[in-house]
Amino acid sequence: MTPEETVEKLKLLGLSEQKAKETLKNVNVTKILLAALNEVDVQKAPTGAGMLLYHLATKIKPQITENLSFLCKYVADGKLDSTLRVDAALEYLLNTVNESTVDIGKFEDACGVGVSITPEQIEQAVEKHMAQYKQELLDKRYRFNSGIIMQAVRAELKWADGKAIKSEVEIQILDLLGPKTEADLAPVPKTDKKTKGGEGAKKSKKENQQDNKVSEKTESSDSTGGAISMMDLMKKLPFHAPGENYKSDGYVVTPNTKKLLEEHLKITGGKVRTRFPPEPNGILHIGHAKAININFGYAAAHDGVCFLRYDDTNPEKEEEKFFVGIKDMVEWLGYKPYKITHSSDYFDQLYEWAVQLIKKDHAYVCHQKSEEIKGFNPPPSPWRNRPIEESLQLFEDMKNGKIDEGDATLRMKITLEEGKQDPVAYRIKFIPHHRTGNKWCIYPTYDYTHCLCDSIEHITHSLCTKEFQSRRSSYYWLCNALDIYCPVQWEYGRLNVNYTVVSKRKIAKLIDEGVVNDWDDPRLYTLTALRRRGMPAAAVNSFCAGLGVTGAVGAVDPVMLDAAVRDVLNVTAPRTMVVLEPLKITITNYTGTGPIVYTVPDFPTEPERGSHKVVFNKVLYIENSDFKEQPEKGYRRLTPTQCVGLRHSEFVIKVSKVIKDGSGKVTEVECEAENVTSAEKPKAFIHWVADPVAIEARLYEPLFKHKNPEDANEVPAGFLSDCREDTLKVVTAFADQSLTSASVYDKFQFERIGFFSVDPDTTKDKMVFNRTVSLKEDTGK
């Protein structure tokens, strides 16, 4: 049938030509519609039947398409005469997908076949529900939300016509209130506008900060800065309810599905179960943060549980430090695993199932080399049809170490969507396992292990990144081939960040080449590096929530993460004064016999949240950039002819003498101080320190020059050639003495500079701070 002929057939349903052409682009819907048209003579069917068939074709799931003819007959006979009844029919068939035959009585009851709702019934129901809201109706008149009444009537009279309900509600409201008056027609009065400037604006900002306050003690999936929280995001995902796996698109239903799901629900108690299954062969990175948030967050949002399962099936690369590091990072993000498991916990069961697959002729021992079976559409194995007994014996020999590594694998008889034929289930590795020792010399692959461990742990939602979509068919096939509980796999787009690399191999290369110091170097985007740099877990979680959960694979710039970090630190990091490049200031007219002590709030707009002491003395230090002997136009800070105010003090200082060394560099500025109440109004107020403590401040810059350092088109010479040379600057800064009591990972805002965090290298003799992010505002004037 030509496309033109198909369009003409689709138009018989009542579709416009444009709609028919659009529908033609959807191969599956078109196929179902053509099948429906073969079942129903639309011209003889009741009015509107064509559009009901169109609705049916767009809603029906693959699991119940075998019932298409049955459904079409009910539409043609006028028994399914509304989209409401069609939807109910589809829902009933989906819920009874395991039944060999349709129970006509229960089906028609579920669809309301033959049920007729009279206008009198609708009238009485509307009267009853309007009575409950009569006073509110009289008060609000036509501003009352009549949808509440319609919804209540719909709940009572499920099969009533929606248009008839709406019409009756409108008639009865008109009868009660009479025609609309001028007041009813007048625009709705606007609510309070936000005050621009003044005290009102300050108060609004303060209240907003209080509303968005985040506690470091509860750095979990809460969001800040107005972004949706991970918890809210997870509640909105359209995933199936536990036990309703069969309602998911692509889910394969077998004769035993119903029984297996019933047993599954008894074990889980109907709770959501997810899992986070990292390989313990490296440090987690920012992409894993999204996976952690989605898996743990979805379980938490639905009062479920989440397993932390180490996918330890490759003993060659696994190290104990990675097991510990993964658990630490999960807990740092605010999540607690329901149970910590290992794929190796199930090695015995996995082996038994592999034997079952061979006995069912679903798996065989193959001798093709790994390079022979790589790529798209590799040649079929010449051993695919070898006798079952032969494969059983060879698999036993593999297990007993009688076959050399690389000389044999166990492969499953299935072709993946990507064209990969017969994925490997087991391979030989003569390497001791960190948990099972020398018990095994054959180890299962991800393709084999993943879904079976999910089944053993009765996972309800197997959430993974989009690249595993091509594995979904083998996931379902394997569970069903073994006749065991089959979870549902859902995919989402992975998180990629520009201007960085997250590959374990490439990070190891950066370490080996001395570009970075270790896996937790703050210039990297591993989670340990982000924590060390000072990024709060709440900010990482907020960043992940802000990205949403879609199937799109995209890359984001680090500035998005920086923004989320600022949102959190702005309401959690106490303010303090630190001078990164000190310039000595001597107050020549200082008359005090000792220092002046000021009490400074940790959060200037919220003084009730705490304070610290700062001292003012004859000698103090300001930023070197806050004084210019020959300033450019627009410079607002200290110059020989321009005074400046000192934050948190009552003084304004003006230059009386500039002192330089032999090279002409300014080393000290002598100033006179005047009380702010009598002095000339300064153009700016700057930070300062007196009687300071010396600290080490590490100032980090992006590691790479290009957005995609791994892209050969952008960086032909390779990612190592793209590294900047000036990514770390270490300075000896002068800090307020209140910082001496800070602990590792404590976070502060160095006023006018940025947010900093105490580094683990800190000792009792030297404090070390990492710059987490700079401030948003431009401090150049």
Stockholm file with secondary structure:
# STOCKHOLM 1.0

chainA/1-781         MTPEETVEKLKLLGLSEQKAKETLKNVNVTKILLAALNEVDVQKAPTGAGMLLYHLATKIKPQITENLSFLCKYVADGKLDSTLRVDAALEYLLNTVNESTVDIGKFEDACGVGVSITPEQIEQAVEKHMAQYKQELLDKRYRFNSGIIMQAVRAELKWADGKAIKSEVEIQILDLLGPKTEADLAPVPKTDKKTKGGEGAKKSKKENQQDNKVSEKTESSDSTGGAISMMDLMKKLPFHAPGENYKSDGYVVTPNTKKLLEEHLKITGGKVRTRFPPEPNGILHIGHAKAININFGYAAAHDGVCFLRYDDTNPEKEEEKFFVGIKDMVEWLGYKPYKITHSSDYFDQLYEWAVQLIKKDHAYVCHQKSEEIKGFNPPPSPWRNRPIEESLQLFEDMKNGKIDEGDATLRMKITLEEGKQDPVAYRIKFIPHHRTGNKWCIYPTYDYTHCLCDSIEHITHSLCTKEFQSRRSSYYWLCNALDIYCPVQWEYGRLNVNYTVVSKRKIAKLIDEGVVNDWDDPRLYTLTALRRRGMPAAAVNSFCAGLGVTGAVGAVDPVMLDAAVRDVLNVTAPRTMVVLEPLKITITNYTGTGPIVYTVPDFPTEPERGSHKVVFNKVLYIENSDFKEQPEKGYRRLTPTQCVGLRHSEFVIKVSKVIKDGSGKVTEVECEAENVTSAEKPKAFIHWVADPVAIEARLYEPLFKHKNPEDANEVPAGFLSDCREDTLKVVTAFADQSLTSASVYDKFQFERIGFFSVDPDTTKDKMVFNRTVSLKEDTGK
#=GR chainA/1-781 SS CCHHHHHHHHHTTTCCHHHHHHHHTCHHHHHHHHHHHHHCCTTTSCTTHHHHHHHHHHHCCGGGGGGHHHHHHHHHTTSSCSHHHHHHHHHHHHHTTTCSSCCHHHHHHHHTTTCCCCHHHHHHHHHHHHHHTHHHHHHHGGGSCTHHHHHHHHHHSTTSCHHHHHHHHHHHHHHHHCSCCHHHHSCCCCCCCCCCSHHHHHHHHHHHHHHTCCCGGGCSSCCCTTCCCHHHHHHTCCCCCTTCGGGSTTCCCCTTHHHHHHHHHHHHTTCCEEEECCCSSSCCBHHHHHHHHHHHHHHHHTTCEEEEEECCCCTTTCCHHHHHHHHHHHHHTTCCCSEEEEGGGGHHHHHHHHHHHHHTTSEEEECCCGGGSCSSSCCCCTTTTCCHHHHHHHHHHHHTTCSCTTSCEEEESCBCTTSCBSCEEEEECCCCBTTTBTSCSEEECHHHHHHHHHHHTTCSEEEEEGGGGGGHHHHHHHHHHTTCCCCEEEEECCEEETTCCCCHHHHHHHHHTTSSSSTTCTTSCBHHHHHHHTCCHHHHHHHHHHHCCCSCCEEECHHHHHHHHHHHHHHHSCEECEESSEEEEEETTCCCSSCEEEEEESSTTCGGGCEEEEEECSEEEEEGGGBCSSCCTTCCSBBTTBCEEETTSSEEEEEEEEEECTTSCEEEEEEEEEETTTSCCCSCEECCEESCEEEEEEEECCSBSSSCTTCTTTCTTCGGGGBCSCSEEEEEEEECGGGGGCCTTCEEEETTTEEEEECTTCCSSCCEEEEEEECSSCCCC
#=GC SS_cons         CCHHHHHHHHHTTTCCHHHHHHHHTCHHHHHHHHHHHHHCCTTTSCTTHHHHHHHHHHHCCGGGGGGHHHHHHHHHTTSSCSHHHHHHHHHHHHHTTTCSSCCHHHHHHHHTTTCCCCHHHHHHHHHHHHHHTHHHHHHHGGGSCTHHHHHHHHHHSTTSCHHHHHHHHHHHHHHHHCSCCHHHHSCCCCCCCCCCSHHHHHHHHHHHHHHTCCCGGGCSSCCCTTCCCHHHHHHTCCCCCTTCGGGSTTCCCCTTHHHHHHHHHHHHTTCCEEEECCCSSSCCBHHHHHHHHHHHHHHHHTTCEEEEEECCCCTTTCCHHHHHHHHHHHHHTTCCCSEEEEGGGGHHHHHHHHHHHHHTTSEEEECCCGGGSCSSSCCCCTTTTCCHHHHHHHHHHHHTTCSCTTSCEEEESCBCTTSCBSCEEEEECCCCBTTTBTSCSEEECHHHHHHHHHHHTTCSEEEEEGGGGGGHHHHHHHHHHTTCCCCEEEEECCEEETTCCCCHHHHHHHHHTTSSSSTTCTTSCBHHHHHHHTCCHHHHHHHHHHHCCCSCCEEECHHHHHHHHHHHHHHHSCEECEESSEEEEEETTCCCSSCEEEEEESSTTCGGGCEEEEEECSEEEEEGGGBCSSCCTTCCSBBTTBCEEETTSSEEEEEEEEEECTTSCEEEEEEEEEETTTSCCCSCEECCEESCEEEEEEEECCSBSSSCTTCTTTCTTCGGGGBCSCSEEEEEEEECGGGGGCCTTCEEEETTTEEEEECTTCCSSCCEEEEEEECSSCCCC
//
